[in-house]
Amino acid sequence: MITRQIALGLAPSVLRLAGAILSGAALAFALAPFHILWLVPVCLGLVGYHLQMLSTPRQGAVYGWLLGTAYFTVGMVWIYEPFQIDADRYAWMAPFAVVGLAAGLALFWAAAVSFAVRIGRGAWRSLLLIVFLSLAEFARAYLLTGLPWAGFAQFWIDTPMAQLLPWVGPHGVALLTLMACVPLGLVTDARMKALAVVPGAIAVALVSALPVVPEPVFTGKAVRLIQPNAPQNLKWHPDLRWSFVERQIDYTRAAPAQAAPRPDLIVWPETAVPLMLNYAEDILDDIVAAAGGTPVLLGIQRRRDGRYYNSAIVLDGAAMPSQIYDKAHLVPFGEYVPAGNLMARFGIHGFASQAGAGYAAGPGPRLLDLPVGKALPLICYEAVFPQDVNAAPERPDLLIQITNDAWFGTYSGPYQHLVQARMRAIEQGLPMVRVANTGVSAMIDPHGRVLDALPLGEAGYLDAALPQPLAPTLYSRSGDLWVFLFCIGLGALALWRSALLARRS
């Protein structure tokens, strides 16, 4: 009898924890490449339902941590791919890295749910969860160099909801997602049924009122996108690396297809030349000759004052670069390792680093003056951070992302990276030229539409017409500040109402 009573008492708790894991794992399938969007209201509504049943902050912390760990494990499972490049050295780390990163990111969600349970009462608990989870996503995007990958706004890239990004940015769209979906968990409570559906109805009405996205208008300029498709385990192989360079030179030299415009700019991907810039004069001469007077922007590594940089350079009729941009937002444990010289003694190096602490960070965003306009270069990971794009010294005419997504494998990573590039274009109202070593290389218009692309895993080149930029957006002017302040105000309201309910009970 006692055993049965204990089992009956534990059953609801076990079911809630299982629900947290299931909801988190299933929610990740709303991300690219799946975009199963009906899972968003179902999973977040289930979270809202379970929230009302949690009785202690500790239960909330465990629930939030399991929810987040499951979500980030499934959504960012591609993290295991870099560990397979040099499998003999690193493959054993892959499971620990995937689950460890997910468990660390989930701590933000654990804190959000725990605080909501501790402070919130009734329906106001749901509102507090929305606020605290939104603030947790702000923290995840900004603290410890930030990692906003798999943010809620990424679900909606191919829907009208994405067109809210120029107004409220990714955190605003995430907040709206939570406000529409979390209250659905109240639908089983007869006293709060109206509260369950009203926010979602308002969100649908708001999105429905957005104007139809117009057709793109073009500048009359064209850009050639070069995609060599060099697998990462072969990219630096002594017997093969120059074949990939020759492939890019051949694509650079190729005449435009019939009726295609002659390119005004040629773009190669990140680290496209397997030499330091310091020693690459001969091969850069060959590239300039193949371009036939058309400027070339390409990725290359360079050393200066004993430091290594992941750089983008512009070749404009000479082997010496006319402009250089050094990547500023580096990947922790990928391009550098904290205390790297010490860690190197224990065999711990950044995957893409050169030696010891790896790459040094450049001074920050800068514009490149190109024949197609003033461009803000973003090297790989930098396109993940909307705040970095907003930090440009002046408004560019276009964004250019060069990247090596071979590190991300072929499952979900490259497609999720593409989604984030498209979001940056929408937020800023700017076209984006995206050139990836293994794909997806694409011309993206200011509304985030992929106008033309080279598929993942194919070698080739593409001459694409460049769209015109739109007027500066609200988000490009204000950034995340006003959405953050709105969250604070909403949280203050929910705290006040919860405190009144607590006094009455």
VOZA-549924 format. One line per field, with one value per residue (C-alpha): residue in three letters; x, y, z. Coordinates in Angstrom, 2 decimals. Layout:
N
res = [ALA	...]
px = [X	...]
py = [Y	...]
pz = [Z	...]
END
This chain:
505
res = [MET	ILE	THR	ARG	GLN	ILE	ALA	LEU	GLY	LEU	ALA	PRO	SER	VAL	LEU	ARG	LEU	ALA	GLY	ALA	ILE	LEU	SER	GLY	ALA	ALA	LEU	ALA	PHE	ALA	LEU	ALA	PRO	PHE	HIS	ILE	LEU	TRP	LEU	VAL	PRO	VAL	CYS	LEU	GLY	LEU	VAL	GLY	TYR	HIS	LEU	GLN	MET	LEU	SER	THR	PRO	ARG	GLN	GLY	ALA	VAL	TYR	GLY	TRP	LEU	LEU	GLY	THR	ALA	TYR	PHE	THR	VAL	GLY	MET	VAL	TRP	ILE	TYR	GLU	PRO	PHE	GLN	ILE	ASP	ALA	ASP	ARG	TYR	ALA	TRP	MET	ALA	PRO	PHE	ALA	VAL	VAL	GLY	LEU	ALA	ALA	GLY	LEU	ALA	LEU	PHE	TRP	ALA	ALA	ALA	VAL	SER	PHE	ALA	VAL	ARG	ILE	GLY	ARG	GLY	ALA	TRP	ARG	SER	LEU	LEU	LEU	ILE	VAL	PHE	LEU	SER	LEU	ALA	GLU	PHE	ALA	ARG	ALA	TYR	LEU	LEU	THR	GLY	LEU	PRO	TRP	ALA	GLY	PHE	ALA	GLN	PHE	TRP	ILE	ASP	THR	PRO	MET	ALA	GLN	LEU	LEU	PRO	TRP	VAL	GLY	PRO	HIS	GLY	VAL	ALA	LEU	LEU	THR	LEU	MET	ALA	CYS	VAL	PRO	LEU	GLY	LEU	VAL	THR	ASP	ALA	ARG	MET	LYS	ALA	LEU	ALA	VAL	VAL	PRO	GLY	ALA	ILE	ALA	VAL	ALA	LEU	VAL	SER	ALA	LEU	PRO	VAL	VAL	PRO	GLU	PRO	VAL	PHE	THR	GLY	LYS	ALA	VAL	ARG	LEU	ILE	GLN	PRO	ASN	ALA	PRO	GLN	ASN	LEU	LYS	TRP	HIS	PRO	ASP	LEU	ARG	TRP	SER	PHE	VAL	GLU	ARG	GLN	ILE	ASP	TYR	THR	ARG	ALA	ALA	PRO	ALA	GLN	ALA	ALA	PRO	ARG	PRO	ASP	LEU	ILE	VAL	TRP	PRO	GLU	THR	ALA	VAL	PRO	LEU	MET	LEU	ASN	TYR	ALA	GLU	ASP	ILE	LEU	ASP	ASP	ILE	VAL	ALA	ALA	ALA	GLY	GLY	THR	PRO	VAL	LEU	LEU	GLY	ILE	GLN	ARG	ARG	ARG	ASP	GLY	ARG	TYR	TYR	ASN	SER	ALA	ILE	VAL	LEU	ASP	GLY	ALA	ALA	MET	PRO	SER	GLN	ILE	TYR	ASP	LYS	ALA	HIS	LEU	VAL	PRO	PHE	GLY	GLU	TYR	VAL	PRO	ALA	GLY	ASN	LEU	MET	ALA	ARG	PHE	GLY	ILE	HIS	GLY	PHE	ALA	SER	GLN	ALA	GLY	ALA	GLY	TYR	ALA	ALA	GLY	PRO	GLY	PRO	ARG	LEU	LEU	ASP	LEU	PRO	VAL	GLY	LYS	ALA	LEU	PRO	LEU	ILE	CYS	TYR	GLU	ALA	VAL	PHE	PRO	GLN	ASP	VAL	ASN	ALA	ALA	PRO	GLU	ARG	PRO	ASP	LEU	LEU	ILE	GLN	ILE	THR	ASN	ASP	ALA	TRP	PHE	GLY	THR	TYR	SER	GLY	PRO	TYR	GLN	HIS	LEU	VAL	GLN	ALA	ARG	MET	ARG	ALA	ILE	GLU	GLN	GLY	LEU	PRO	MET	VAL	ARG	VAL	ALA	ASN	THR	GLY	VAL	SER	ALA	MET	ILE	ASP	PRO	HIS	GLY	ARG	VAL	LEU	ASP	ALA	LEU	PRO	LEU	GLY	GLU	ALA	GLY	TYR	LEU	ASP	ALA	ALA	LEU	PRO	GLN	PRO	LEU	ALA	PRO	THR	LEU	TYR	SER	ARG	SER	GLY	ASP	LEU	TRP	VAL	PHE	LEU	PHE	CYS	ILE	GLY	LEU	GLY	ALA	LEU	ALA	LEU	TRP	ARG	SER	ALA	LEU	LEU	ALA	ARG	ARG	SER]
px = [0.00	2.76	4.71	1.62	0.98	4.58	4.32	1.07	2.65	5.71	3.81	2.76	6.30	7.81	5.27	6.05	9.78	9.21	7.00	9.81	12.23	9.69	8.59	12.18	13.27	10.15	10.36	13.80	12.15	10.66	14.21	15.79	15.84	12.48	10.39	7.52	5.75	2.69	5.09	5.67	2.20	1.90	5.25	5.16	1.51	2.48	5.19	2.57	0.30	3.04	4.10	0.91	1.62	5.13	5.06	8.66	11.47	13.60	11.01	10.97	14.74	14.82	11.94	13.53	16.94	15.57	13.47	16.47	18.93	16.63	15.96	19.60	20.84	18.48	18.58	22.38	23.34	25.46	28.05	29.41	30.54	33.79	34.96	34.83	37.26	40.23	38.38	41.47	42.13	38.70	35.86	35.74	34.88	31.82	29.11	30.45	30.55	27.00	25.37	27.71	26.97	23.24	23.29	25.17	22.79	19.85	20.94	19.46	16.10	16.35	16.73	13.78	11.35	12.56	12.04	8.59	7.53	9.01	7.32	4.33	0.72	-2.09	-2.06	0.58	3.00	2.70	3.46	6.48	7.75	7.41	9.39	12.07	12.55	12.86	15.45	17.24	17.49	18.90	21.52	22.32	22.83	25.09	26.91	30.25	30.62	27.05	25.50	22.00	21.92	18.51	16.61	12.81	12.67	14.48	11.35	9.51	11.96	9.66	6.47	5.03	6.09	9.68	8.71	8.38	12.17	12.78	10.53	11.29	14.34	14.84	14.20	10.93	9.77	10.81	8.83	5.77	6.15	6.16	3.24	1.13	1.95	2.74	-0.75	-2.31	-1.45	-4.23	-6.96	-7.87	-8.65	-12.25	-11.44	-8.61	-9.75	-10.05	-6.53	-5.30	-6.39	-6.50	-2.70	-2.42	-5.36	-3.75	-0.45	-2.22	-4.07	-0.84	0.98	-2.03	-1.98	1.58	1.80	2.56	6.29	6.99	9.12	12.82	14.26	17.76	20.78	22.02	25.14	26.05	28.18	29.84	29.63	32.37	31.67	34.60	32.97	36.17	35.34	37.01	38.99	40.47	40.60	44.16	45.43	48.87	47.94	44.51	44.43	45.73	43.17	40.46	42.28	42.58	38.87	38.12	40.50	38.73	35.36	36.78	38.06	34.87	32.91	29.38	26.64	24.58	22.31	23.95	25.45	29.22	30.08	31.13	32.57	33.78	33.55	35.41	34.58	36.30	39.94	39.77	43.56	45.63	48.52	49.16	48.67	52.31	53.46	50.65	51.78	52.24	48.82	47.16	48.77	47.07	43.73	44.00	44.89	41.93	39.57	40.52	40.17	37.12	37.75	37.86	36.94	38.26	39.02	42.61	44.63	47.39	50.02	50.91	53.12	53.20	49.40	47.19	43.98	41.07	40.68	38.83	40.84	39.99	42.16	41.65	44.01	47.08	48.31	48.61	45.20	43.67	41.46	41.59	39.03	40.02	37.31	36.39	33.84	35.71	34.38	35.42	37.26	37.00	39.16	40.70	40.97	40.97	44.47	45.36	49.14	48.69	45.98	48.14	50.60	47.80	46.93	43.85	43.67	40.92	39.83	40.49	43.31	46.91	48.85	48.48	45.65	44.60	43.35	43.47	40.32	40.20	39.23	35.55	33.07	34.23	32.94	34.68	34.36	33.48	32.20	28.76	28.61	29.77	29.70	29.81	31.85	30.83	33.08	31.18	29.99	29.70	26.42	24.84	24.93	22.47	24.13	27.40	25.67	24.06	27.53	28.71	30.21	27.69	24.87	26.21	24.64	24.88	26.08	28.65	29.08	31.96	31.95	33.25	30.21	32.11	32.72	28.95	28.46	25.47	22.59	21.18	24.06	24.50	20.76	20.42	23.39	21.68	18.49	20.42	22.04	18.60	17.42	20.27	19.19	15.57	16.49	18.62	16.62	19.80	20.70	23.22	25.79	26.51	29.41	30.07	32.83	30.47	27.20	24.65	25.91	23.10	21.97	19.48	17.20	16.34	13.20	15.23	14.24	16.85	16.80	19.41	21.63	24.20	23.03	24.85	27.60	27.99	30.90	30.14	29.73	26.76	26.39	23.59	21.94	22.27	19.02	18.70	18.68	15.55	15.27	16.82	14.64	13.49	15.60	18.71	18.23	17.22	18.62	17.43	17.13	13.45	12.39	14.55	12.92	9.47	10.30	11.37	8.10	6.01	7.87	7.24	3.50	3.41	5.39	2.99	-0.10	1.43	2.25	-1.38	-2.62	-0.16	-1.47	-5.07	-4.35]
py = [0.00	2.46	1.61	2.19	5.57	6.64	5.55	7.46	10.53	10.34	9.68	13.30	14.54	11.92	12.70	16.43	15.82	13.47	16.17	18.71	16.47	15.62	19.25	20.51	17.84	18.24	22.06	21.83	20.39	23.82	24.92	24.43	22.25	20.87	23.92	21.83	24.91	23.35	21.99	25.53	26.15	22.51	22.36	25.85	25.37	22.16	24.10	26.65	23.83	22.18	25.54	25.80	22.41	23.19	23.94	24.82	26.79	23.65	21.78	24.73	24.69	20.96	21.29	24.26	22.61	19.38	21.39	23.44	20.55	18.53	21.53	22.53	18.95	18.23	21.71	22.00	18.36	19.49	20.59	17.03	17.59	19.54	16.72	14.31	16.30	14.95	12.01	10.29	13.27	14.70	12.23	11.10	14.65	14.97	13.55	15.57	18.75	18.37	17.52	19.75	22.83	22.09	21.59	24.86	26.87	25.23	26.85	30.12	28.40	26.68	30.07	31.49	28.73	28.67	32.42	32.25	29.50	31.28	34.61	34.04	33.31	32.15	33.40	35.97	33.06	32.42	36.06	35.95	32.86	34.70	37.64	35.60	33.28	36.32	37.82	34.45	34.57	38.10	36.78	33.84	36.24	38.69	37.10	35.26	36.39	35.20	32.30	33.14	30.08	28.32	31.40	31.26	33.83	31.38	29.21	31.77	32.62	31.44	32.94	36.47	36.66	37.09	40.50	41.75	41.53	45.03	46.42	44.42	42.30	38.65	39.15	40.92	38.08	35.57	37.51	37.53	33.77	33.12	35.49	33.74	30.16	29.80	30.96	28.12	25.94	27.71	26.45	23.55	25.99	27.18	30.47	31.36	30.06	33.56	34.43	31.30	32.24	36.05	36.62	34.14	35.76	39.20	37.84	36.31	39.58	41.57	39.35	39.31	43.12	43.23	44.51	42.11	41.89	43.63	42.22	43.10	46.09	45.63	47.93	46.93	45.46	41.76	39.65	36.31	33.82	31.16	27.84	25.36	22.65	21.64	19.10	20.16	16.93	17.52	21.33	21.54	18.17	18.75	16.75	18.34	21.88	23.53	21.72	23.60	26.90	26.09	25.31	28.77	30.41	28.62	29.84	33.35	33.27	31.83	34.04	34.99	32.71	33.89	36.79	36.88	40.20	40.62	40.60	43.83	41.90	38.32	36.78	33.71	32.03	32.14	30.92	30.25	30.36	27.78	30.16	33.02	36.36	37.06	34.40	34.40	37.01	34.53	32.89	36.29	37.38	34.40	35.33	38.95	37.80	35.40	38.15	40.31	43.62	42.73	43.21	40.02	39.70	36.53	34.96	34.30	34.00	36.43	37.06	40.47	41.29	37.64	37.30	35.38	36.77	35.31	37.97	39.15	41.03	42.96	42.51	45.38	44.85	44.02	41.13	43.42	43.85	47.30	46.70	44.23	43.24	41.05	38.96	40.46	38.06	34.78	31.30	30.20	26.89	26.98	29.93	30.60	28.93	30.98	30.76	29.12	28.97	27.14	24.86	24.00	22.28	19.83	19.26	21.51	23.73	25.60	23.60	26.43	28.11	28.35	28.04	28.46	30.88	30.76	33.80	37.32	39.44	42.33	45.85	45.51	46.16	48.24	48.91	47.97	50.33	48.10	48.66	47.45	49.84	50.05	46.54	45.29	42.05	39.26	36.24	33.03	33.15	36.96	36.75	35.04	38.28	41.06	43.40	43.13	44.19	47.11	48.14	49.10	52.61	53.72	52.16	49.92	49.32	45.56	42.76	40.18	36.96	34.66	31.38	27.82	25.77	22.56	22.63	22.26	19.03	18.41	17.79	20.93	23.30	24.87	25.41	27.02	29.27	30.32	31.17	33.51	35.22	35.78	37.26	39.79	40.93	41.38	43.19	45.71	46.01	45.21	42.65	40.00	38.23	34.91	32.79	29.46	26.97	23.98	25.90	27.23	30.28	32.68	36.12	37.25	40.24	42.79	40.81	37.66	35.84	33.64	34.94	32.54	29.93	27.17	24.05	22.47	20.08	21.27	23.08	25.94	29.66	31.96	35.41	37.04	40.43	42.62	44.01	47.57	48.25	49.47	52.51	52.10	49.95	50.67	47.78	49.08	52.37	51.12	47.59	45.43	48.13	48.96	45.28	44.70	47.64	46.38	43.01	44.78	46.76	43.67	41.81	44.62	44.49	40.70	40.94	43.55	41.53	38.32	40.09	41.26	37.71	36.38	38.83	37.81	34.08]
pz = [0.00	0.95	-2.20	-4.32	-2.68	-3.29	-6.91	-7.38	-5.81	-8.04	-11.26	-11.97	-11.34	-13.62	-16.33	-16.09	-16.41	-19.33	-20.83	-20.44	-22.34	-25.04	-25.46	-25.74	-28.21	-30.36	-30.36	-31.98	-35.11	-35.75	-36.64	-40.07	-42.04	-40.81	-39.83	-38.43	-37.15	-35.53	-32.90	-31.61	-30.09	-29.02	-27.21	-25.69	-24.72	-22.91	-21.07	-20.02	-18.80	-16.75	-15.33	-13.29	-11.68	-10.47	-6.76	-5.83	-7.48	-7.41	-9.46	-11.86	-12.21	-12.98	-15.44	-17.24	-17.36	-18.88	-21.34	-22.47	-22.53	-24.79	-27.06	-27.52	-27.84	-30.74	-32.26	-32.17	-32.70	-35.67	-33.07	-33.24	-36.86	-36.19	-33.94	-36.89	-39.06	-37.12	-35.59	-34.18	-31.91	-31.23	-31.92	-28.29	-27.25	-29.51	-27.19	-24.26	-26.36	-27.72	-24.39	-22.36	-24.47	-24.39	-20.62	-20.15	-22.33	-20.55	-17.27	-18.59	-19.07	-15.68	-13.99	-15.97	-14.99	-11.39	-10.92	-12.55	-10.15	-7.13	-7.78	-10.05	-9.11	-11.39	-14.97	-14.00	-13.58	-17.33	-18.07	-15.78	-17.57	-20.88	-19.49	-17.73	-20.72	-23.00	-20.66	-20.54	-24.34	-24.12	-21.69	-23.96	-26.87	-25.04	-22.09	-22.38	-26.03	-26.69	-28.60	-29.91	-32.20	-32.23	-31.07	-31.33	-34.14	-36.41	-36.58	-38.69	-41.49	-44.31	-42.86	-42.79	-39.13	-40.28	-41.66	-38.07	-37.76	-39.22	-36.48	-33.34	-34.19	-33.26	-29.55	-30.26	-32.52	-29.84	-27.23	-29.48	-30.03	-26.30	-25.66	-28.29	-27.33	-23.61	-22.45	-24.49	-21.49	-19.55	-21.88	-19.55	-16.72	-17.09	-15.33	-17.72	-21.12	-22.55	-21.43	-23.20	-26.70	-26.75	-27.04	-29.91	-31.70	-31.34	-32.73	-35.74	-36.39	-36.14	-38.62	-40.96	-41.07	-42.41	-46.00	-48.83	-49.51	-52.85	-55.64	-55.37	-57.21	-58.60	-58.68	-62.13	-60.49	-60.38	-58.06	-58.86	-55.98	-55.98	-54.23	-54.42	-52.24	-50.42	-47.66	-44.43	-44.06	-47.54	-47.67	-46.29	-47.60	-49.21	-52.32	-52.81	-51.44	-54.59	-56.72	-54.80	-55.43	-59.14	-59.20	-57.80	-60.27	-63.14	-61.88	-61.54	-65.13	-66.66	-69.04	-67.96	-69.16	-72.10	-71.08	-67.62	-66.51	-66.28	-62.57	-60.90	-57.94	-57.39	-53.92	-52.67	-49.33	-45.95	-45.81	-49.55	-50.02	-48.06	-47.41	-45.08	-46.80	-45.94	-48.43	-51.00	-53.53	-56.40	-56.05	-55.57	-58.84	-60.53	-59.00	-60.15	-63.66	-63.76	-62.60	-65.57	-63.77	-61.66	-57.93	-55.83	-52.16	-50.56	-47.19	-46.13	-42.93	-42.12	-39.50	-38.11	-35.15	-34.12	-34.13	-36.52	-38.05	-39.99	-42.65	-45.73	-48.32	-51.48	-54.58	-56.96	-59.90	-57.79	-55.66	-52.64	-51.00	-51.21	-48.14	-45.24	-42.63	-39.65	-38.04	-34.68	-33.14	-32.79	-31.98	-28.47	-28.56	-32.35	-33.36	-29.98	-26.61	-23.40	-21.91	-25.23	-24.82	-21.53	-22.89	-25.89	-23.54	-22.72	-26.38	-26.37	-29.47	-31.28	-34.32	-36.75	-34.87	-35.98	-32.75	-28.99	-28.30	-31.97	-33.84	-32.51	-32.76	-35.17	-34.05	-34.95	-37.77	-40.72	-44.21	-47.44	-50.40	-53.37	-56.93	-55.80	-52.84	-49.26	-47.81	-44.24	-44.25	-41.88	-41.56	-40.76	-37.13	-37.14	-39.08	-36.05	-34.03	-34.97	-32.48	-34.41	-37.63	-35.80	-34.58	-38.08	-38.13	-40.76	-42.76	-45.53	-48.94	-48.56	-46.30	-47.42	-45.47	-46.34	-44.49	-44.39	-43.44	-44.14	-40.38	-39.84	-41.80	-44.06	-41.64	-40.01	-39.25	-42.72	-43.11	-39.68	-40.47	-43.72	-41.82	-39.54	-42.51	-44.02	-40.72	-40.71	-44.19	-43.08	-39.85	-41.69	-44.91	-46.82	-49.49	-48.48	-50.60	-48.90	-50.13	-48.42	-49.17	-49.36	-49.58	-49.31	-51.25	-52.03	-53.10	-50.45	-50.89	-48.13	-47.26	-46.62	-49.80	-51.47	-55.04	-56.38	-54.73	-55.13	-53.24	-50.35	-51.41	-55.01	-56.64	-58.99	-59.46	-59.79	-61.34	-59.36	-59.74	-56.64	-55.14	-53.91	-50.16	-48.41	-46.17	-42.70	-40.48	-36.94	-35.67	-37.45	-35.58	-32.13	-31.83	-28.93	-26.28	-26.48	-26.59	-23.51	-21.72	-22.73	-21.13	-17.94	-17.85	-18.54	-15.80	-13.33	-14.08	-13.60	-10.36	-8.98	-9.88	-8.50	-5.25	-4.92	-5.48	-2.90	-0.26	-0.87	-0.61]
END
